């Protein structure tokens, strides 16, 4: 019996119900673009206005979220963690959910022109980074886990271009 | 062919032959079976499985997300079954 259940879609639906303004980045974004990768968390860049943070906290409450931190403490989501540029990492009943105020020095407003909207089944619309920008962000991040993903993302982009 | 020089006759014959050749080549091109496309490579130069990427691209975003969820759950199940990984309860 798996300990964790993964439903990125159900998390996105919860965020949608609370009208959270966010951009899907990271592995789930790569998968949505067609990259054959596996990821264990949903990474988002969120708009850091007080109203949007209220909406995020409402969605996190619905998802029974707590801060993911060593020691197994179940710390309820803290507003201050969502106000900064750094990551706020949560465990939810449906999988891990990470919010970033900024990625590669760019916030929600700066990334918004580099996104595409996907219409999923059930009238769920999600906004994801375009593949070129995802590759750029991963390249700039320069961490081993980001660099490891780059060849697959680049080949996915090449195949998409060849296909189109 | 009185009045037509030998050279002119040769030129005329060459033009007719050239036209006929051009016509025949055109017919050949039109009737030839289309060549099968070059097979796509299965792997990129850096070893990425391109067949997997093409398969993913053939899916809808909904289907891609569903596969990801199923795959992540299965990998987690494998991790849970491995006693050496029992320390971490976080993915």
gemmi code that builds the backbone of each chain (N, CA, C; Angstrom):
import gemmi

chains = {
    "A": [
        ("UNK", (0.852, -1.203, 0.000), (0.000, 0.000, 0.000), (0.880, 1.243, 0.000)),
        ("UNK", (0.797, 2.037, -1.044), (1.648, 3.226, -1.056), (1.275, 4.212, 0.040)),
        ("UNK", (2.298, 4.844, 0.591), (2.054, 5.830, 1.649), (1.466, 7.103, 1.051)),
        ("UNK", (2.014, 7.484, -0.101), (1.584, 8.730, -0.721), (0.680, 8.453, -1.911)),
        ("UNK", (-0.291, 9.292, -2.052), (-1.141, 9.227, -3.231), (-0.823, 10.453, -4.060)),
        ("UNK", (-0.719, 10.252, -5.340), (-0.361, 11.363, -6.201), (-1.544, 11.719, -7.078)),
        ("UNK", (-2.062, 12.865, -6.878), (-3.059, 13.350, -7.821), (-2.803, 14.828, -8.053)),
        ("UNK", (-1.904, 15.064, -8.993), (-1.577, 16.460, -9.335), (-2.829, 17.152, -9.860)),
        ("UNK", (-3.616, 16.384, -10.577), (-4.834, 16.954, -11.137), (-5.781, 17.424, -10.020)),
        ("UNK", (-5.956, 16.571, -8.996), (-6.865, 16.946, -7.902), (-6.331, 18.164, -7.140)),
        ("UNK", (-4.997, 18.256, -7.016), (-4.423, 19.453, -6.378), (-4.729, 20.687, -7.232)),
        ("UNK", (-4.548, 20.551, -8.519), (-4.814, 21.684, -9.420), (-6.296, 22.071, -9.383)),
        ("UNK", (-7.157, 21.073, -9.227), (-8.594, 21.375, -9.120), (-8.886, 22.158, -7.835)),
        ("UNK", (-8.217, 21.765, -6.742), (-8.414, 22.481, -5.477), (-7.950, 23.932, -5.596)),
        ("UNK", (-6.803, 24.127, -6.261), (-6.293, 25.488, -6.465), (-7.257, 26.288, -7.349)),
        ("UNK", (-7.828, 25.604, -8.320), (-8.773, 26.265, -9.223), (-10.048, 26.670, -8.471)),
        ("UNK", (-10.503, 25.803, -7.582), (-11.716, 26.124, -6.805), (-11.499, 27.376, -5.952)),
        ("UNK", (-10.269, 27.551, -5.488), (-9.969, 28.741, -4.681), (-9.483, 29.912, -5.535)),
        ("UNK", (-9.480, 29.727, -6.857), (-9.080, 30.785, -7.813), (-7.663, 31.289, -7.542)),
        ("UNK", (-6.769, 30.350, -7.224), (-5.366, 30.713, -6.984), (-4.693, 31.037, -8.316)),
        ("UNK", (-3.995, 32.177, -8.345), (-3.248, 32.536, -9.555), (-1.839, 31.966, -9.437)),
        ("UNK", (-1.518, 31.064, -10.349), (-0.234, 30.365, -10.279), (0.174, 29.885, -11.656)),
        ("UNK", (1.449, 29.524, -11.764), (2.004, 28.956, -12.998), (2.655, 27.629, -12.629)),
        ("UNK", (2.310, 26.585, -13.373), (2.915, 25.271, -13.128), (4.306, 25.257, -13.769)),
        ("UNK", (5.310, 24.912, -12.975), (6.679, 24.815, -13.483), (7.185, 23.397, -13.164)),
        ("UNK", (8.463, 23.169, -13.334), (9.060, 21.909, -12.889), (8.650, 20.692, -13.699)),
        ("UNK", (8.737, 19.535, -13.048), (8.521, 18.263, -13.737), (7.120, 18.098, -14.305)),
        ("UNK", (6.117, 18.518, -13.551), (4.733, 18.372, -14.050), (4.546, 19.220, -15.313)),
        ("UNK", (5.177, 20.385, -15.333), (5.135, 21.228, -16.525), (5.793, 20.483, -17.702)),
        ("UNK", (6.944, 19.871, -17.432), (7.635, 19.112, -18.468), (6.776, 17.976, -18.997)),
        ("UNK", (6.127, 17.261, -18.090), (5.252, 16.151, -18.501), (4.084, 16.681, -19.342)),
        ("UNK", (3.501, 17.788, -18.920), (2.372, 18.360, -19.680), (2.809, 18.713, -21.099)),
        ("UNK", (4.096, 19.050, -21.252), (4.619, 19.352, -22.594), (4.986, 18.082, -23.363)),
        ("UNK", (4.959, 16.925, -22.693), (5.243, 15.672, -23.386), (6.589, 15.053, -23.045)),
        ("UNK", (7.262, 15.580, -22.039), (8.555, 14.988, -21.660), (8.324, 13.739, -20.818)),
        ("UNK", (8.960, 12.622, -21.169), (8.761, 11.376, -20.402), (9.608, 11.351, -19.138)),
        ("UNK", (9.171, 12.074, -18.137), (9.906, 12.144, -16.874), (8.943, 11.852, -15.730)),
        ("UNK", (9.509, 11.553, -14.582), (8.685, 11.320, -13.395), (9.068, 12.336, -12.335)),
        ("UNK", (8.085, 12.831, -11.643), (8.353, 13.765, -10.570), (7.435, 13.439, -9.411)),
        ("UNK", (7.859, 13.846, -8.213), (7.084, 13.518, -7.021), (6.537, 14.753, -6.332)),
        ("UNK", (6.602, 15.870, -7.016), (5.972, 17.061, -6.432), (5.455, 17.974, -7.537)),
        ("UNK", (4.561, 18.827, -7.126), (3.985, 19.807, -8.045), (4.576, 21.162, -7.682)),
        ("UNK", (5.325, 21.739, -8.609), (5.997, 23.022, -8.358), (5.235, 24.149, -9.037)),
        ("UNK", (5.011, 25.214, -8.274), (4.248, 26.346, -8.797), (4.951, 27.651, -8.466)),
        ("UNK", (4.777, 28.637, -9.326), (5.126, 30.017, -8.992), (3.798, 30.737, -8.784)),
        ("UNK", (3.690, 31.423, -7.652), (2.401, 32.047, -7.339), (2.506, 33.567, -7.308)),
        ("UNK", (1.384, 34.194, -7.519), (1.290, 35.649, -7.399), (1.274, 35.980, -5.905)),
        ("UNK", (2.185, 36.877, -5.512), (2.359, 37.118, -4.075), (1.587, 38.342, -3.575)),
        ("UNK", (0.340, 38.455, -3.981), (-0.497, 39.509, -3.407), (-1.181, 38.936, -2.167)),
        ("UNK", (-1.573, 39.803, -1.230), (-2.252, 39.292, -0.023), (-3.509, 38.490, -0.370)),
        ("UNK", (-4.252, 38.952, -1.381), (-5.488, 38.253, -1.761), (-5.181, 36.850, -2.281)),
        ("UNK", (-4.143, 36.754, -3.116), (-3.827, 35.435, -3.675), (-3.280, 34.494, -2.602)),
        ("UNK", (-2.528, 35.059, -1.680), (-2.013, 34.215, -0.584), (-3.185, 33.728, 0.285)),
        ("UNK", (-4.194, 34.572, 0.473), (-5.414, 34.109, 1.173), (-6.015, 32.905, 0.450)),
        ("UNK", (-6.069, 33.009, -0.880), (-6.675, 31.921, -1.670), (-5.824, 30.645, -1.573)),
        ("UNK", (-4.501, 30.824, -1.576), (-3.613, 29.655, -1.441), (-3.838, 28.979, -0.086)),
        ("UNK", (-3.924, 29.789, 0.969), (-4.115, 29.215, 2.307), (-5.445, 28.463, 2.387)),
        ("UNK", (-6.454, 28.979, 1.693), (-7.751, 28.278, 1.672), (-7.612, 26.923, 0.971)),
        ("UNK", (-6.892, 26.919, -0.158), (-6.697, 25.656, -0.894), (-5.859, 24.684, -0.066)),
        ("UNK", (-4.839, 25.191, 0.607), (-3.981, 24.320, 1.435), (-4.778, 23.711, 2.585)),
        ("UNK", (-5.715, 24.491, 3.130), (-6.564, 23.952, 4.205), (-7.430, 22.819, 3.662)),
        ("UNK", (-7.958, 23.020, 2.464), (-8.787, 21.974, 1.836), (-7.966, 20.706, 1.600)),
        ("UNK", (-6.678, 20.883, 1.320), (-5.800, 19.738, 1.019), (-5.128, 19.175, 2.276)),
        ("UNK", (-5.515, 19.708, 3.437), (-4.961, 19.243, 4.719), (-3.429, 19.315, 4.695)),
        ("UNK", (-2.917, 20.426, 4.195), (-1.474, 20.559, 3.972), (-0.737, 20.952, 5.245)),
        ("UNK", (0.522, 20.567, 5.288), (1.421, 21.036, 6.347), (2.813, 21.210, 5.751)),
        ("UNK", (3.622, 22.000, 6.411), (4.978, 22.258, 5.908), (5.785, 20.967, 5.910)),
        ("UNK", (6.467, 20.746, 4.813), (7.323, 19.561, 4.711), (8.695, 19.947, 5.264)),
        ("UNK", (9.013, 19.370, 6.387), (10.293, 19.713, 7.019), (10.779, 18.520, 7.809)),
        ("UNK", (12.073, 18.486, 8.051), (12.607, 17.347, 8.792), (12.035, 17.285, 10.203)),
        ("UNK", (11.956, 16.094, 10.718), (11.505, 15.943, 12.096), (10.065, 15.514, 12.221)),
        ("UNK", (9.345, 15.540, 11.123), (7.978, 15.044, 11.149), (6.977, 15.955, 11.841)),
        ("UNK", (7.362, 17.220, 12.069), (6.408, 18.161, 12.660), (5.303, 18.450, 11.670)),
        ("UNK", (4.083, 18.612, 12.149), (2.977, 18.966, 11.258), (2.635, 20.441, 11.481)),
        ("UNK", (3.461, 21.293, 10.897), (3.259, 22.726, 11.043), (2.267, 23.204, 9.988)),
        ("UNK", (1.207, 23.842, 10.432), (0.180, 24.344, 9.504), (0.786, 25.400, 8.583)),
        ("UNK", (0.268, 25.544, 7.369), (0.822, 26.524, 6.420), (0.889, 27.931, 7.008)),
        ("UNK", (2.050, 28.536, 6.879), (2.293, 29.872, 7.420), (2.273, 30.897, 6.286)),
        ("UNK", (1.552, 31.964, 6.496), (1.449, 33.019, 5.484), (2.830, 33.571, 5.101)),
        ("UNK", (3.691, 33.745, 6.103), (4.998, 34.361, 5.835), (5.822, 33.518, 4.850)),
        ("UNK", (5.622, 32.208, 4.873), (6.377, 31.335, 3.973), (6.003, 31.588, 2.514)),
        ("UNK", (4.802, 32.094, 2.310), (4.325, 32.325, 0.941), (4.572, 33.755, 0.469)),
        ("UNK", (5.039, 34.592, 1.380), (5.247, 35.997, 1.022), (6.634, 36.253, 0.435)),
        ("UNK", (7.538, 35.339, 0.666), (8.913, 35.546, 0.219), (9.174, 34.946, -1.158)),
        ("UNK", (10.421, 35.152, -1.632), (10.805, 34.644, -2.952), (11.126, 33.153, -2.911)),
        ("UNK", (11.527, 32.694, -1.748), (11.992, 31.309, -1.625), (10.882, 30.291, -1.658)),
        ("UNK", (11.245, 29.025, -1.682), (10.226, 27.987, -1.776), (9.504, 27.739, -0.452)),
        ("UNK", (8.224, 27.435, -0.552), (7.425, 26.975, 0.591), (6.959, 25.570, 0.230)),
        ("UNK", (7.448, 24.585, 0.984), (7.224, 23.177, 0.634), (6.145, 22.575, 1.530)),
        ("UNK", (5.158, 21.948, 0.904), (4.046, 21.381, 1.663), (3.827, 19.916, 1.307)),
        ("UNK", (3.362, 19.171, 2.290), (2.825, 17.828, 2.044), (1.310, 17.943, 2.128)),
        ("UNK", (0.626, 17.358, 1.180), (-0.838, 17.371, 1.198), (-1.339, 15.933, 1.137)),
        ("UNK", (-2.621, 15.782, 1.243), (-3.197, 14.435, 1.169), (-3.062, 13.850, -0.242)),
        ("UNK", (-2.751, 14.696, -1.215), (-2.710, 14.255, -2.611), (-1.321, 14.310, -3.233)),
        ("UNK", (-0.308, 14.597, -2.400), (1.058, 14.681, -2.913), (1.734, 15.952, -2.453)),
        ("UNK", (2.999, 16.065, -2.799), (3.776, 17.231, -2.372), (3.490, 18.416, -3.272)),
        ("UNK", (3.424, 19.574, -2.647), (3.056, 20.797, -3.371), (4.006, 21.905, -2.935)),
        ("UNK", (4.751, 22.442, -3.890), (5.768, 23.441, -3.572), (5.454, 24.761, -4.273)),
        ("UNK", (5.448, 25.822, -3.493), (5.220, 27.162, -4.042), (6.540, 27.922, -4.058)),
        ("UNK", (6.798, 28.603, -5.165), (7.982, 29.477, -5.267), (7.487, 30.894, -5.538)),
        ("UNK", (8.086, 31.833, -4.797), (7.766, 33.233, -5.083), (8.436, 33.697, -6.360)),
        ("UNK", (9.626, 33.165, -6.592), (10.399, 33.511, -7.794), (11.147, 32.274, -8.266)),
        ("UNK", (11.418, 32.275, -9.548), (12.275, 31.220, -10.076), (13.253, 31.890, -11.043)),
        ("UNK", (14.530, 31.613, -10.846), (15.603, 32.272, -11.605), (15.442, 33.788, -11.572)),
        ("UNK", (15.063, 34.304, -10.423), (14.943, 35.750, -10.246), (13.715, 36.369, -10.887)),
        ("UNK", (12.817, 35.556, -11.401), (11.615, 36.087, -12.052), (10.371, 35.679, -11.285)),
        ("UNK", (9.502, 36.641, -11.072), (8.280, 36.338, -10.320), (7.117, 36.033, -11.277)),
        ("UNK", (5.954, 35.867, -10.687), (4.761, 35.475, -11.451), (4.513, 36.414, -12.641)),
        ("UNK", (4.541, 37.716, -12.370), (4.223, 38.690, -13.424), (5.242, 38.630, -14.558)),
        ("UNK", (6.501, 38.403, -14.206), (7.542, 38.355, -15.245), (7.470, 37.068, -16.073)),
        ("UNK", (6.992, 36.007, -15.440), (6.908, 34.723, -16.152), (5.632, 34.599, -16.979)),
        ("UNK", (4.610, 35.346, -16.584), (3.285, 35.191, -17.215), (3.318, 35.274, -18.751)),
        ("UNK", (4.093, 36.209, -19.346), (4.121, 36.246, -20.824), (4.752, 35.004, -21.450)),
        ("UNK", (5.413, 34.190, -20.639), (6.100, 32.998, -21.168), (5.347, 31.724, -20.766)),
        ("UNK", (4.041, 31.808, -20.750), (3.227, 30.660, -20.343), (2.227, 30.302, -21.433)),
        ("UNK", (1.696, 29.108, -21.323), (0.594, 28.683, -22.187), (-0.505, 28.119, -21.289)),
        ("UNK", (-1.726, 28.273, -21.737), (-2.851, 27.742, -20.964), (-3.288, 26.417, -21.574)),
        ("UNK", (-3.456, 25.424, -20.732), (-3.929, 24.116, -21.193), (-5.352, 23.906, -20.691)),
        ("UNK", (-6.200, 23.421, -21.564), (-7.568, 23.083, -21.159), (-7.611, 21.584, -20.932)),
        ("UNK", (-7.793, 21.195, -19.689), (-7.880, 19.769, -19.359), (-9.341, 19.347, -19.303)),
        ("UNK", (-9.541, 18.053, -19.200), (-10.908, 17.537, -19.118), (-11.602, 18.131, -17.890)),
        ("UNK", (-12.913, 18.184, -17.943), (-13.659, 18.703, -16.801), (-13.574, 20.206, -16.690)),
        ("UNK", (-13.250, 20.862, -17.796), (-13.208, 22.331, -17.848), (-12.143, 22.912, -16.914)),
        ("UNK", (-11.110, 22.123, -16.623), (-10.013, 22.621, -15.778), (-8.954, 23.255, -16.670)),
        ("UNK", (-8.661, 24.507, -16.401), (-7.626, 25.198, -17.166), (-6.414, 25.426, -16.269)),
        ("UNK", (-5.249, 25.095, -16.803), (-4.024, 25.330, -16.032), (-3.062, 26.141, -16.892)),
        ("UNK", (-2.250, 26.927, -16.208), (-1.259, 27.748, -16.910), (0.119, 27.168, -16.609)),
        ("UNK", (0.861, 26.861, -17.666), (2.192, 26.263, -17.487), (3.231, 27.098, -18.228)),
        ("UNK", (4.477, 27.020, -17.781), (5.566, 27.691, -18.505), (5.673, 27.100, -19.896)),
        ("UNK", (5.987, 27.924, -20.897), (6.232, 27.319, -22.210), (7.550, 26.542, -22.144)),
        ("UNK", (7.706, 25.622, -23.073), (8.823, 24.665, -22.959), (10.177, 25.361, -23.094)),
        ("UNK", (10.264, 26.364, -23.956), (11.536, 27.096, -24.101), (11.932, 27.727, -22.764)),
        ("UNK", (10.944, 28.345, -22.099), (11.244, 29.026, -20.842), (11.555, 28.022, -19.736)),
        ("UNK", (10.856, 26.894, -19.738), (11.170, 25.858, -18.744), (12.627, 25.415, -18.882)),
        ("UNK", (13.054, 25.221, -20.123), (14.451, 24.812, -20.370), (15.405, 25.907, -19.903)),
        ("UNK", (15.045, 27.152, -20.193), (15.891, 28.281, -19.779), (16.000, 28.354, -18.249)),
        ("UNK", (14.855, 28.195, -17.586), (14.828, 28.262, -16.117), (15.667, 27.132, -15.517)),
        ("UNK", (15.518, 25.937, -16.076), (16.287, 24.787, -15.566), (17.783, 24.987, -15.803)),
        ("UNK", (18.123, 25.559, -16.963), (19.531, 25.807, -17.271), (20.118, 26.797, -16.287)),
        ("UNK", (19.363, 27.867, -16.011), (19.863, 28.910, -15.105), (19.983, 28.395, -13.679)),
        ("UNK", (19.044, 27.519, -13.294), (19.078, 26.996, -11.923), (20.392, 26.262, -11.679)),
        ("UNK", (20.800, 25.478, -12.679), (22.130, 24.877, -12.632), (22.331, 23.793, -11.589)),
        ("UNK", (21.245, 23.389, -10.902), (21.400, 22.325, -9.907), (21.483, 20.986, -10.625)),
        ("UNK", (22.159, 20.009, -10.035), (22.287, 18.711, -10.720), (20.956, 18.126, -11.160)),
        ("UNK", (19.914, 18.253, -10.312), (18.622, 17.640, -10.674), (17.990, 18.373, -11.867)),
        ("UNK", (18.258, 19.661, -11.981), (17.740, 20.418, -13.124), (18.523, 20.093, -14.388)),
        ("UNK", (19.843, 20.030, -14.229), (20.706, 19.745, -15.380), (20.408, 18.346, -15.923)),
        ("UNK", (20.114, 17.406, -15.006), (19.838, 16.029, -15.429), (18.603, 15.957, -16.323)),
        ("UNK", (17.677, 16.868, -16.099), (16.427, 16.832, -16.863), (16.554, 17.498, -18.241)),
        ("UNK", (17.593, 18.331, -18.397), (17.696, 19.154, -19.605), (17.749, 18.366, -20.918)),
        ("UNK", (18.556, 17.289, -21.018), (18.594, 16.589, -22.310), (17.220, 16.091, -22.755)),
        ("UNK", (16.412, 15.603, -21.818), (15.080, 15.096, -22.181), (14.181, 16.261, -22.614)),
        ("UNK", (14.259, 17.362, -21.875), (13.432, 18.521, -22.246), (13.833, 19.043, -23.621)),
        ("UNK", (15.118, 19.105, -23.888), (15.584, 19.630, -25.191), (15.169, 18.705, -26.335)),
        ("UNK", (15.266, 17.395, -26.095), (14.841, 16.460, -27.150), (13.334, 16.517, -27.345)),
        ("UNK", (12.598, 16.736, -26.254), (11.137, 16.871, -26.372), (10.801, 18.100, -27.224)),
        ("UNK", (11.505, 19.184, -26.978), (11.294, 20.394, -27.770), (11.621, 20.135, -29.243)),
        ("UNK", (12.729, 19.436, -29.498), (13.123, 19.146, -30.879), (12.080, 18.268, -31.569)),
        ("UNK", (11.579, 17.261, -30.853), (10.569, 16.366, -31.440), (9.269, 17.115, -31.711)),
        ("UNK", (8.890, 18.000, -30.795), (7.672, 18.799, -30.999), (7.813, 19.663, -32.244)),
        ("UNK", (8.973, 20.265, -32.412), (9.198, 21.121, -33.591), (9.198, 20.287, -34.864)),
        ("UNK", (9.814, 19.104, -34.786), (9.838, 18.241, -35.971), (8.423, 17.789, -36.316)),
        ("UNK", (7.647, 17.478, -35.278), (6.282, 16.998, -35.459), (5.388, 18.091, -36.056)),
        ("UNK", (5.629, 19.331, -35.632), (4.790, 20.433, -36.120), (5.256, 20.931, -37.495)),
    ],
    "B": [
        ("UNK", (14.355, 16.389, -97.799), (14.956, 17.321, -96.844), (15.880, 18.277, -97.584)),
        ("UNK", (15.399, 18.582, -98.821), (16.251, 19.474, -99.595), (16.330, 20.829, -98.915)),
        ("UNK", (17.502, 21.412, -98.937), (17.680, 22.747, -98.364), (18.030, 22.716, -96.883)),
        ("UNK", (17.927, 21.558, -96.228), (18.265, 21.477, -94.792), (19.651, 20.881, -94.655)),
        ("UNK", (20.499, 21.588, -93.999), (21.885, 21.114, -93.898), (21.966, 19.921, -92.952)),
        ("UNK", (23.037, 19.183, -93.030), (23.250, 18.043, -92.136), (23.305, 18.471, -90.679)),
        ("UNK", (23.955, 19.589, -90.427), (24.093, 20.070, -89.039), (22.738, 20.431, -88.462)),
        ("UNK", (21.912, 21.104, -89.277), (20.585, 21.499, -88.790), (19.743, 20.267, -88.479)),
        ("UNK", (19.901, 19.248, -89.385), (19.139, 18.014, -89.159), (19.561, 17.351, -87.838)),
        ("UNK", (20.865, 17.360, -87.593), (21.373, 16.773, -86.346), (20.816, 17.510, -85.119)),
        ("UNK", (20.806, 18.848, -85.230), (20.296, 19.659, -84.112), (18.826, 19.361, -83.840)),
        ("UNK", (18.065, 19.255, -84.910), (16.630, 18.990, -84.770), (16.413, 17.632, -84.117)),
        ("UNK", (17.182, 16.657, -84.566), (17.056, 15.306, -83.994), (17.401, 15.323, -82.505)),
        ("UNK", (18.454, 16.046, -82.172), (18.871, 16.117, -80.761), (17.785, 16.758, -79.912)),
        ("UNK", (17.136, 17.808, -80.463), (16.074, 18.486, -79.707), (14.897, 17.543, -79.455)),
        ("UNK", (14.549, 16.771, -80.487), (13.440, 15.818, -80.341), (13.783, 14.769, -79.288)),
        ("UNK", (15.016, 14.268, -79.366), (15.422, 13.256, -78.385), (15.403, 13.837, -76.961)),
        ("UNK", (15.895, 15.038, -76.843), (15.946, 15.687, -75.529), (14.539, 15.870, -74.970)),
        ("UNK", (13.610, 16.307, -75.841), (12.219, 16.498, -75.409), (11.593, 15.191, -74.982)),
        ("UNK", (11.873, 14.124, -75.769), (11.313, 12.810, -75.453), (11.840, 12.312, -74.112)),
        ("UNK", (13.129, 12.513, -73.923), (13.742, 12.077, -72.658), (13.098, 12.813, -71.482)),
        ("UNK", (12.921, 14.116, -71.672), (12.323, 14.949, -70.625), (10.918, 14.445, -70.296)),
        ("UNK", (10.141, 14.112, -71.382), (8.772, 13.626, -71.209), (8.761, 12.292, -70.467)),
        ("UNK", (9.639, 11.379, -70.890), (9.675, 10.044, -70.282), (10.058, 10.137, -68.795)),
        ("UNK", (11.038, 10.995, -68.507), (11.453, 11.156, -67.106), (10.288, 11.684, -66.258)),
        ("UNK", (9.520, 12.608, -66.868), (8.364, 13.161, -66.145), (7.334, 12.085, -65.855)),
        ("UNK", (7.059, 11.251, -66.872), (6.101, 10.151, -66.670), (6.600, 9.208, -65.592)),
        ("UNK", (7.906, 8.917, -65.658), (8.490, 8.021, -64.642), (8.282, 8.605, -63.240)),
        ("UNK", (8.525, 9.917, -63.151), (8.383, 10.556, -61.829), (6.948, 10.453, -61.324)),
        ("UNK", (6.002, 10.646, -62.282), (4.586, 10.638, -61.866), (4.107, 9.245, -61.488)),
        ("UNK", (4.629, 8.245, -62.159), (4.134, 6.886, -61.919), (4.951, 6.133, -60.874)),
        ("UNK", (6.090, 6.695, -60.505), (6.941, 5.983, -59.534), (6.241, 5.907, -58.182)),
        ("UNK", (6.436, 4.795, -57.487), (5.869, 4.641, -56.142), (6.607, 5.569, -55.189)),
        ("UNK", (5.877, 6.215, -54.259), (6.575, 7.100, -53.321), (7.528, 6.297, -52.444)),
        ("UNK", (8.693, 6.872, -52.239), (9.695, 6.196, -51.423), (9.276, 6.268, -49.950)),
        ("UNK", (9.460, 5.191, -49.211), (9.139, 5.274, -47.774), (10.045, 6.300, -47.107)),
        ("UNK", (9.483, 7.035, -46.120), (10.323, 8.034, -45.462), (11.467, 7.378, -44.705)),
        ("UNK", (12.500, 8.162, -44.544), (13.647, 7.673, -43.765), (13.167, 7.300, -42.363)),
        ("UNK", (13.549, 6.123, -41.857), (13.109, 5.780, -40.495), (13.676, 6.765, -39.482)),
        ("UNK", (12.809, 7.142, -38.522), (13.259, 8.087, -37.502), (14.184, 7.367, -36.529)),
        ("UNK", (15.190, 8.051, -36.041), (16.085, 7.386, -35.080), (15.352, 7.093, -33.776)),
        ("UNK", (15.698, 5.988, -33.141), (15.064, 5.617, -31.865), (15.698, 6.345, -30.693)),
        ("UNK", (16.968, 6.721, -30.846), (17.688, 7.394, -29.756), (18.384, 8.642, -30.288)),
        ("UNK", (18.494, 9.622, -29.433), (19.275, 10.804, -29.803), (20.757, 10.490, -29.609)),
        ("UNK", (21.592, 11.404, -30.078), (23.039, 11.181, -29.948), (23.477, 11.074, -28.491)),
        ("UNK", (22.720, 11.774, -27.607), (23.088, 11.708, -26.184), (22.303, 10.624, -25.434)),
        ("UNK", (21.696, 9.697, -26.191), (21.114, 8.508, -25.569), (19.683, 8.642, -25.079)),
        ("UNK", (19.006, 9.720, -25.442), (17.613, 9.881, -25.012), (16.717, 9.011, -25.885)),
        ("UNK", (15.801, 8.280, -25.248), (14.863, 7.417, -25.967), (13.801, 8.289, -26.649)),
        ("UNK", (13.953, 8.456, -27.949), (13.039, 9.341, -28.680), (11.677, 8.683, -28.903)),
        ("UNK", (11.649, 7.341, -28.867), (10.357, 6.661, -29.054), (9.418, 6.984, -27.888)),
        ("UNK", (10.013, 7.106, -26.701), (9.220, 7.427, -25.516), (8.670, 8.856, -25.615)),
        ("UNK", (9.499, 9.756, -26.111), (9.051, 11.143, -26.287), (7.916, 11.191, -27.312)),
        ("UNK", (8.085, 10.456, -28.423), (7.026, 10.469, -29.460), (5.730, 9.888, -28.913)),
        ("UNK", (5.870, 8.848, -28.085), (4.664, 8.264, -27.474), (3.999, 9.295, -26.567)),
        ("UNK", (4.791, 9.974, -25.742), (4.217, 10.997, -24.847), (3.541, 12.103, -25.652)),
        ("UNK", (4.158, 12.493, -26.747), (3.593, 13.573, -27.561), (2.299, 13.135, -28.239)),
        ("UNK", (2.106, 11.823, -28.373), (0.868, 11.338, -29.002), (-0.306, 11.384, -28.017)),
        ("UNK", (-0.004, 11.602, -26.731), (-1.058, 11.634, -25.708), (-1.583, 13.050, -25.525)),
        ("UNK", (-2.762, 13.163, -24.945), (-3.281, 14.478, -24.569), (-2.628, 14.877, -23.237)),
        ("UNK", (-2.631, 16.164, -22.892), (-2.090, 16.560, -21.587), (-2.757, 15.824, -20.428)),
        ("UNK", (-4.056, 15.566, -20.524), (-4.763, 14.805, -19.483), (-4.158, 13.412, -19.332)),
        ("UNK", (-3.943, 12.768, -20.462), (-3.385, 11.408, -20.423), (-1.953, 11.425, -19.876)),
        ("UNK", (-1.200, 12.455, -20.245), (0.178, 12.545, -19.735), (0.185, 12.679, -18.220)),
        ("UNK", (-0.702, 13.512, -17.701), (-0.769, 13.692, -16.244), (-1.185, 12.402, -15.550)),
        ("UNK", (-2.132, 11.689, -16.155), (-2.605, 10.441, -15.547), (-1.474, 9.414, -15.494)),
        ("UNK", (-0.730, 9.315, -16.591), (0.413, 8.386, -16.595), (1.435, 8.767, -15.536)),
        ("UNK", (1.686, 10.056, -15.402), (2.648, 10.530, -14.395), (2.193, 10.115, -12.994)),
        ("UNK", (0.914, 10.332, -12.702), (0.394, 9.983, -11.374), (0.526, 8.485, -11.111)),
        ("UNK", (0.177, 7.698, -12.121), (0.264, 6.237, -11.951), (1.707, 5.797, -11.764)),
        ("UNK", (2.592, 6.423, -12.546), (3.996, 6.049, -12.482), (4.599, 6.454, -11.135)),
        ("UNK", (4.266, 7.643, -10.697), (4.787, 8.127, -9.409), (4.306, 7.226, -8.274)),
        ("UNK", (3.035, 6.817, -8.326), (2.491, 5.943, -7.282), (3.196, 4.587, -7.289)),
        ("UNK", (3.477, 4.087, -8.496), (4.135, 2.789, -8.601), (5.566, 2.873, -8.075)),
        ("UNK", (6.268, 3.942, -8.447), (7.649, 4.104, -7.962), (7.651, 4.227, -6.438)),
        ("UNK", (6.666, 4.945, -5.904), (6.579, 5.082, -4.442), (6.335, 3.724, -3.790)),
        ("UNK", (5.509, 2.912, -4.447), (5.224, 1.568, -3.929), (6.513, 0.745, -3.887)),
        ("UNK", (7.322, 0.876, -4.934), (8.608, 0.171, -4.963), (9.520, 0.654, -3.841)),
        ("UNK", (9.520, 1.973, -3.657), (10.365, 2.532, -2.596), (9.902, 2.040, -1.225)),
        ("UNK", (8.586, 1.983, -1.037), (8.047, 1.528, 0.245), (8.389, 0.064, 0.504)),
        ("UNK", (8.521, -0.702, -0.581), (8.811, -2.128, -0.442), (10.290, -2.390, -0.194)),
        ("UNK", (11.111, -1.347, -0.328), (12.552, -1.504, -0.162), (12.942, -1.111, 1.266)),
        ("UNK", (13.319, -2.064, 2.088), (13.604, -1.763, 3.505), (14.703, -0.717, 3.681)),
        ("UNK", (15.647, -0.637, 2.736), (16.741, 0.316, 2.906), (16.294, 1.751, 2.698)),
        ("UNK", (15.081, 1.937, 2.210), (14.572, 3.300, 1.992), (13.471, 3.662, 2.975)),
        ("UNK", (13.321, 2.872, 4.015), (12.196, 3.076, 4.930), (12.347, 4.327, 5.792)),
        ("UNK", (13.539, 4.895, 5.855), (13.739, 6.047, 6.725), (12.932, 7.263, 6.276)),
        ("UNK", (12.926, 7.476, 4.969), (12.272, 8.681, 4.475), (10.824, 8.407, 4.133)),
        ("UNK", (9.952, 9.175, 4.728), (8.530, 9.055, 4.412), (8.091, 10.138, 3.448)),
        ("UNK", (9.022, 11.012, 3.106), (8.679, 12.068, 2.152), (9.201, 11.685, 0.795)),
        ("UNK", (8.461, 12.013, -0.264), (8.955, 11.692, -1.591), (10.153, 12.561, -1.940)),
    ],
}
model = gemmi.Model(1)
for chain_id, residues in chains.items():
    chain = gemmi.Chain(chain_id)
    for i, (resn, *xyz) in enumerate(residues, 1):
        res = gemmi.Residue()
        res.name, res.seqid = resn, gemmi.SeqId(i, " ")
        for name, pos in zip(("N", "CA", "C"), xyz):
            atom = gemmi.Atom()
            atom.name, atom.element = name, gemmi.Element(name[0])
            atom.pos, atom.b_iso = gemmi.Position(*pos), 0.0
            res.add_atom(atom)
        chain.add_residue(res)
    model.add_chain(chain)
structure = gemmi.Structure()
structure.add_model(model)
structure.setup_entities()
